[in-house]
Structure formats: structure tokens, C-alpha cells
Amino acid sequence: MQCKAFEDVFTCSTLPSGTWIFTGVEQLPPAGKRLADMVWQALTDAGQTVLNRPSLLPSRHGLLDTMRRAGINEFCSYLPDDIDKIRRYPVFVRVAEDHGGNLSGLLADRRELESSLRWQRLIGFKLDELLVIEFCDTANDLGEYRKYSAQCIQGEVSARYLHVDKHWMVKAHGSTFRDEWAYEERNFIRENSDVDEIKKIFDLANVEYGRIDYGLMNGKIQVWEINTNPTIGGAPQRVNITKTPENVRRLQEPGKRIFFERFQSMLESIDSPHEQDVDIALRLPAVEMGTWRKEVAANQRLLRRRKRLLSMSMWPMGKKARSLVKSVMGVARR
């Protein structure tokens, strides 16, 4: 396997044959997505196995809207310009196309939401980078939230992990890790019981490679996201034990082994035969390449500005100013 950045692929005159998987396309600017689709077409025309057509991959908002319309999700997402359509609160704000979690806490009403959006713009986000999502409460009677995950490769699905936390935005197991969570995770991976429903969701989303994160509400799947560029992690023997407590690592290892054995098999099933070893010509339009470079430069300037603002806010005076401005703007603290 080889990883190739889009900026490297776009400048190639020929591409090697093999199985190609397009990942992280949703984070490209518009011209980048169009160029990626041209690369997909060139590879497909050359008879290559290619997963994830860029022009068909949904944005996060597109995915959640599709899941809602299909009767799968019980909650909605909204673009910032459409907040007058919100059906119920609380909601939260996040970056539309990254996987870093929530930018805001749970916002109780429109006033809090508008204050939060103004704050995000002040610290460097553009409105079209943001997404507003209705809170979907999947907590059990103990106040525990569960995030289930499964990996799909061209129609084959394997349960990936199960994370449990007391906080509603579940990114990993909570700090009060309990042994029974590891056994629950192992059973979830071994049984792979949601596989048929997950396959249908990937088909509906037009995603051939990726990892879905979801919750269960009254036994019904609620889709959080499909990440086409998920962290794979290392096999059990390569786990970073400095970050994972020994007792947790030991308990999770059997489940990890089950997944990685399946994952290996799934990758092998899409491998291309060696006799197809040819070079594929690629010629992308100069005008579109120029547009893409301008978009990349603009995004880099925006990121540098955001980093400067973040760095300033970490200074002692910056922290005081940040708290004062948030107080004046009425930004909710949750």
C-alpha cells in the first residue's frame, strides 16, 4: 500500500495501476474535488478498481440530510443560513468537514446559537465552514453515551470499536474506564450484528470505503458521520502503551485482533492482479489547476489567521479578553 496526497497526484503526468481508494475528499476545496473526480474518471477509464467517486461522496450535511429523509436519523443538521428552520433545541455547532468534534456546548435556544455563531466567526471561522446539529440524546439510564463504529470496504463491513463515555460528544472511552466496557466492545466486534443495516447505509451514502460512527436510540441506528479517511491504528502488538493504560490495552486486545484480521481480508479482496501493471496517462486542465491553487492558498491564509488568534487567546491577557468578549456576546458556557 502507498499513500498519495492529492497535491502530488494532481501534478503527475502518469499514475501507476492498482486499486485506488479516494479518501478525505470532503476536505478539498471545490476545484480540488472537481480535479479529484477527473482523476477518478481517468483511472476508471483505464480499467482500474477505484473506490469512492469524489463527485458522489456526500458532505457531512448531505449525509445527515440523506439519513433524515430516509427515515434513519431522528435529528437534523442545518447550514448557518437556515437556522430559522430548526425544529428543536438544544443544538451544537461544529466544523462541517472535519472530525474534531463540537465547537460549542449544547445551546438551549436561538439566542445562544446566534451568539455562538458570532463567536466562531470572530475567532476565524467562515459561516460556510460551520454546521448546526440537533442534539440526539442516546444516553442510557446510567447517563452513558455509546459510539459504535464499523469499517466498510466495497460492500464488506466489520464492526470496528465501541466507545463509552459520560460526555455526550464521545471521542474515546471515558476516563473512568470500566472492564465491562472492554467485554462489551469485544462482543460487539465479534458478533458484527449491525452489518446488514450498515451496508444499506453505505449504499445510500454512495461510500465504498470508510468508517461509520453511530449511536443507538431505542435500538435504532442514528448515524453521526462516515469518515472516508479514518484513523486505522496499529495492530494490537503496536498499540502505543504510553497512551493506553496496560489493563485497558490487555482487555481490548482480543477485540482488536478480530477486527484487524477481518480488515486484512477485506483489503486483500480488493487487491488488483499484478498483470495489470501499466502506467495511466493523466492530463488535468491548467485553468482548473490554477483555480485549485488559489483556493489552497486562500485556505492556508485563513488557517494561519486562525492559529494566530488561537495563540493570542492563550496568553494571560488573551484569556481575560476572551472571557470578557464571550461574556459581552452572551456565548453560553456549557
C-alpha positions in Angstrom: 0.0 0.0 0.0 1.0 3.6 -0.7 -0.4 6.9 0.4 -0.5 9.7 -2.2 -1.5 13.2 -1.4 -3.9 14.9 -3.8 -1.4 17.7 -4.5 1.1 15.1 -5.6 -1.4 13.2 -7.7 -2.7 16.3 -9.5 0.8 17.2 -10.7 1.5 13.7 -12.1 1.6 13.0 -15.9 1.1 9.2 -15.3 -0.3 7.2 -12.5 0.5 3.6 -11.5 -2.0 0.8 -11.9 -3.6 -0.8 -8.9 -6.6 -0.4 -6.6 -7.2 3.2 -5.8 -9.2 4.5 -2.8 -10.2 8.2 -2.7 -10.2 9.4 0.9 -10.7 12.8 2.7 -12.3 14.3 -0.5 -14.8 16.3 1.6 -11.9 18.4 2.9 -10.8 19.5 -0.6 -11.9 22.9 -1.9 -14.4 22.9 -4.8 -11.8 22.9 -7.6 -9.9 20.2 -5.8 -13.0 18.0 -5.7 -13.5 18.5 -9.4 -9.9 17.6 -10.2 -10.2 14.5 -8.0 -13.2 13.4 -9.9 -11.2 13.8 -13.2 -8.5 11.6 -11.7 -11.2 9.0 -10.7 -12.5 9.1 -14.3 -9.1 8.6 -15.8 -8.4 5.6 -13.6 -11.8 4.1 -14.2 -11.4 4.5 -18.0 -8.1 2.6 -17.7 -9.9 -0.3 -16.1 -8.6 0.2 -12.6 -10.5 -0.7 -9.4 -11.4 2.6 -7.9 -13.4 3.2 -4.7 -15.2 6.4 -3.6 -16.1 8.5 -6.6 -15.4 12.1 -5.4 -18.5 13.7 -7.1 -20.8 11.2 -5.3 -19.3 11.4 -1.8 -21.6 13.4 0.5 -20.7 16.3 2.7 -21.5 15.8 6.4 -24.6 17.9 6.0 -25.6 16.0 2.8 -25.1 12.7 4.6 -27.2 13.7 7.7 -29.9 15.1 5.5 -30.0 11.9 3.4 -30.2 9.8 6.6 -33.0 12.0 7.9 -35.0 11.8 4.7 -34.6 8.0 4.5 -36.1 7.8 8.0 -32.9 6.5 9.6 -31.9 9.6 11.7 -34.3 11.2 14.2 -32.3 14.5 14.1 -31.5 17.2 11.6 -28.5 19.3 10.6 -28.6 22.9 9.3 -26.4 25.3 7.5 -26.0 28.5 9.4 -28.2 30.4 6.9 -31.0 28.0 7.7 -31.2 28.2 11.4 -34.8 29.6 11.3 -35.8 26.1 10.2 -34.5 24.4 13.3 -37.3 22.2 14.8 -36.0 21.7 18.3 -33.2 22.6 20.7 -30.6 22.1 22.1 -28.2 22.2 19.2 -24.5 22.4 18.9 -22.0 23.9 16.4 -19.2 22.1 14.7 -16.9 22.4 11.7 -18.7 20.9 8.8 -15.9 18.9 7.2 -13.5 17.8 10.0 -13.6 15.2 12.7 -12.6 17.2 15.7 -16.0 17.2 17.5 -18.1 20.1 18.7 -17.0 23.8 18.7 -19.8 24.7 21.1 -21.6 23.2 24.1 -25.3 22.4 23.9 -27.1 25.6 23.0 -30.6 25.9 24.6 -32.2 28.4 22.2 -31.7 30.6 19.1 -30.2 33.4 21.1 -27.4 31.2 22.4 -26.9 29.7 18.9 -26.6 33.1 17.3 -24.1 34.2 19.9 -22.1 31.1 19.4 -22.0 31.6 15.6 -20.9 35.2 16.0 -18.1 34.0 18.3 -16.9 31.3 15.8 -16.7 34.0 13.1 -14.8 36.3 15.4 -12.1 33.6 16.1 -11.6 33.0 12.4 -14.3 30.6 11.0 -16.3 31.3 7.9 -20.0 30.6 8.2 -19.9 28.2 5.3 -17.4 26.1 7.3 -19.8 25.5 10.1 -22.8 23.2 10.7 -25.5 23.3 13.3 -26.8 19.9 14.5 -29.7 19.0 16.7 -28.7 17.1 19.8 -29.7 13.5 19.7 -29.8 12.1 23.2 -28.7 8.4 23.2 -27.8 8.1 26.9 -28.8 5.1 28.8 -30.3 5.0 32.3 -26.7 5.4 33.8 -26.0 8.5 31.8 -23.6 6.7 29.5 -23.2 7.5 25.8 -22.1 4.9 23.3 -20.4 5.5 20.0 -20.4 2.4 17.7 -18.1 2.2 14.7 -17.8 0.0 11.7 -15.5 -0.2 8.7 -16.7 -0.7 5.1 -14.7 -1.8 2.1 -16.6 -2.2 -1.1 -19.7 -3.7 0.5 -17.9 -5.7 3.2 -18.5 -4.5 6.7 -16.7 -5.2 10.0 -17.5 -3.7 13.4 -14.6 -1.5 14.4 -14.9 -0.4 18.0 -17.3 0.7 20.8 -16.5 3.8 22.9 -18.4 4.7 26.1 -18.3 8.0 27.9 -20.4 10.1 30.3 -20.0 13.1 28.0 -22.3 13.4 25.0 -19.5 14.0 22.5 -17.8 10.6 22.6 -14.3 10.6 21.1 -12.9 7.7 23.1 -13.6 5.7 26.2 -14.3 7.9 29.2 -11.6 8.5 31.9 -13.5 6.2 34.3 -12.9 3.1 32.1 -14.7 0.0 33.3 -13.6 -3.5 32.5 -17.1 -4.5 31.3 -16.9 -1.9 28.5 -14.0 -3.9 27.0 -16.0 -7.1 27.1 -19.0 -5.3 25.6 -16.7 -3.9 22.8 -15.3 -7.4 22.1 -18.8 -8.9 21.8 -19.8 -6.0 19.5 -16.9 -6.7 17.2 -17.2 -10.5 17.3 -21.0 -10.5 16.7 -21.0 -7.9 13.9 -24.7 -7.8 14.3 -25.5 -4.5 12.6 -23.7 -5.4 9.4 -26.8 -5.6 7.1 -28.1 -2.2 8.2 -24.7 -0.7 7.9 -24.3 -2.0 4.3 -27.6 -0.3 3.3 -26.4 3.0 4.9 -23.1 2.9 3.0 -25.0 2.2 -0.3 -27.4 5.0 0.4 -24.4 7.4 1.0 -22.5 6.2 -2.1 -19.5 5.5 0.0 -17.4 2.4 -0.8 -14.6 2.8 1.7 -14.9 4.5 5.1 -15.8 4.2 8.7 -19.2 4.9 10.1 -19.8 6.3 13.6 -23.2 5.9 15.0 -25.3 5.6 18.2 -28.4 3.7 19.1 -31.6 5.3 20.3 -34.3 2.9 21.3 -32.4 0.2 19.4 -32.5 2.3 16.2 -29.2 3.4 14.4 -28.5 7.1 14.4 -25.7 8.0 12.0 -23.2 10.6 13.2 -20.7 10.5 10.3 -19.0 8.5 7.7 -15.2 9.2 7.7 -13.6 8.3 4.3 -10.1 8.9 5.8 -10.4 7.2 9.2 -7.5 6.5 11.5 -6.7 2.8 11.1 -4.4 2.4 14.1 -1.9 -0.3 14.7 -2.4 -4.0 15.2 -2.6 -5.0 18.9 1.1 -5.5 19.3 1.8 -2.0 18.1 -0.6 -0.1 20.4 1.1 2.9 22.0 1.0 1.7 25.6 2.1 5.2 26.8 -1.3 6.5 25.8 -3.3 3.4 26.7 -3.2 2.0 30.3 -1.9 -1.5 30.4 -5.1 -3.0 31.8 -7.2 -1.3 29.1 -4.9 -2.4 26.4 -4.9 -6.0 27.6 -8.7 -6.1 27.8 -9.2 -4.6 24.3 -6.6 -6.6 22.5 -8.8 -9.7 21.6 -11.4 -7.4 20.0 -8.7 -5.5 18.1 -7.3 -8.8 16.8 -10.7 -9.8 15.5 -11.1 -6.5 13.6 -7.6 -6.4 12.1 -7.9 -10.0 10.8 -11.1 -9.0 9.0 -9.6 -5.7 7.8 -6.7 -7.5 6.3 -9.0 -9.9 4.5 -11.2 -7.0 3.2 -8.2 -5.2 1.8 -6.9 -8.4 0.1 -10.3 -8.9 -1.5 -9.9 -5.6 -3.5 -6.3 -6.1 -4.4 -5.5 -5.8 -8.1 -3.8 -8.6 -10.1 -0.1 -7.9 -10.9 -0.6 -8.5 -14.7 -2.5 -5.1 -14.8 0.8 -3.3 -14.1 0.6 -0.3 -16.6 1.1 3.4 -16.5 -2.1 5.5 -16.8 -1.8 8.9 -18.6 -3.2 11.9 -16.7 -3.7 15.4 -18.0 -5.7 17.9 -15.9 -6.9 21.3 -17.2 -4.5 24.1 -16.5 -7.3 26.5 -15.7 -8.8 24.2 -13.1 -5.4 23.6 -11.6 -4.9 27.3 -11.3 -8.2 27.7 -9.6 -7.4 24.9 -7.1 -4.0 26.5 -6.2 -5.8 29.8 -5.5 -8.3 28.0 -3.3 -5.5 26.2 -1.4 -3.6 29.5 -0.8 -6.8 31.2 0.5 -7.4 28.3 2.9 -3.8 28.4 4.1 -4.1 32.1 4.8 -7.4 31.5 6.8 -5.7 28.7 8.8 -2.7 30.9 9.6 -5.0 33.7 10.8 -7.0 31.3 13.0 -3.8 29.9 14.5 -2.6 33.4 15.4 -5.9 34.2 17.1 -5.7 30.9 19.0 -2.2 31.6 20.1 -3.0 35.1 21.3 -6.0 33.8 23.2 -3.6 31.5 25.2 -1.7 34.5 26.6 -2.8 35.6 30.1 -4.2 38.9 28.8 -5.7 37.0 25.9 -7.5 34.6 28.2 -9.0 37.5 30.1 -10.0 39.3 26.9 -11.5 36.1 25.5 -13.7 35.6 28.6 -14.8 39.2 28.6 -15.7 39.2 24.9 -17.6 35.9 25.3 -19.5 37.3 28.3 -20.4 40.5 26.3 -21.5 38.4 23.3 -23.6 36.1 25.5 -21.8 33.0 24.5 -23.1 30.1 26.5 -20.7 28.2 28.8 -21.6 24.5 28.9 
